[in-house]
Amino acid sequence: MHDQTAVRTEGIAEQFHQHPGVKAEADDGYRGLANEFPDQVSAPLKKPKNIKAPNEGPVTEQYGWREMKCRQSSR
């Protein structure tokens, strides 16, 4: 089941509506939930457009995006 389908069918979004003090960290699959509840849900940023494949794009931007994604995943 797709992550966003689970969010809707299992009532996760409704729980965020009912409990505005709840905070969560999520992976890429829940970016829509993070957009809907930006003060409650944290998801990794989208991959920068100029990074299409490994080792492409500005090194600092590529490193920063991967590092941020890795750190959030580790938490």
C-alpha positions as semicolon CSV with decimal commas, in nm:
position;residue;x (nm);y (nm);z (nm)
1;M;0,000;0,000;0,000
2;H;0,126;0,347;-0,088
3;D;0,223;0,560;0,214
4;Q;-0,028;0,835;0,132
5;T;-0,307;0,578;0,095
6;A;-0,224;0,447;0,440
7;V;-0,229;0,802;0,581
8;R;-0,586;0,852;0,456
9;T;-0,733;0,507;0,518
10;E;-0,578;0,454;0,861
11;G;-0,676;0,799;0,988
12;I;-0,326;0,937;1,041
13;A;-0,414;1,276;0,889
14;E;-0,724;1,296;1,107
15;Q;-0,510;1,238;1,415
16;F;-0,293;1,538;1,323
17;H;-0,610;1,747;1,289
18;Q;-0,735;1,635;1,630
19;H;-0,398;1,665;1,807
20;P;-0,220;1,978;1,681
21;G;0,060;1,942;1,938
22;V;0,179;1,609;1,796
23;K;0,505;1,617;1,599
24;A;0,648;1,352;1,367
25;E;0,944;1,291;1,137
26;A;0,873;1,101;0,818
27;D;1,048;0,971;0,508
28;D;1,004;1,082;0,145
29;G;0,678;0,892;0,104
30;Y;0,508;1,122;0,351
31;R;0,612;1,453;0,194
32;G;0,245;1,529;0,116
33;L;0,161;1,490;0,483
34;A;0,447;1,725;0,570
35;N;0,309;1,978;0,319
36;E;-0,038;1,949;0,472
37;F;0,088;1,976;0,833
38;P;0,413;2,176;0,805
39;D;0,425;2,260;1,177
40;Q;0,374;1,898;1,280
41;V;0,543;1,672;1,024
42;S;0,902;1,695;0,906
43;A;1,002;1,516;0,583
44;P;1,321;1,543;0,376
45;L;1,329;1,813;0,111
46;K;1,288;1,715;-0,252
47;K;1,606;1,629;-0,437
48;P;1,741;1,942;-0,608
49;K;1,653;1,949;-0,978
50;N;2,013;1,971;-1,093
51;I;2,101;1,637;-0,926
52;K;1,969;1,377;-1,168
53;A;2,212;1,097;-1,095
54;P;2,489;1,023;-0,845
55;N;2,788;1,255;-0,879
56;E;2,598;1,516;-1,086
57;G;2,530;1,875;-0,989
58;P;2,723;2,109;-0,759
59;V;2,918;1,906;-0,504
60;T;2,814;2,121;-0,206
61;E;2,444;2,102;-0,294
62;Q;2,466;1,728;-0,364
63;Y;2,650;1,664;-0,039
64;G;2,416;1,883;0,165
65;W;2,100;1,713;0,034
66;R;2,235;1,362;0,090
67;E;2,369;1,449;0,435
68;M;2,037;1,600;0,546
69;K;1,844;1,300;0,417
70;C;2,084;1,060;0,589
71;R;2,062;1,239;0,922
72;Q;1,683;1,245;0,922
73;S;1,671;0,879;0,827
74;S;1,906;0,793;1,115
75;R;1,688;0,972;1,369
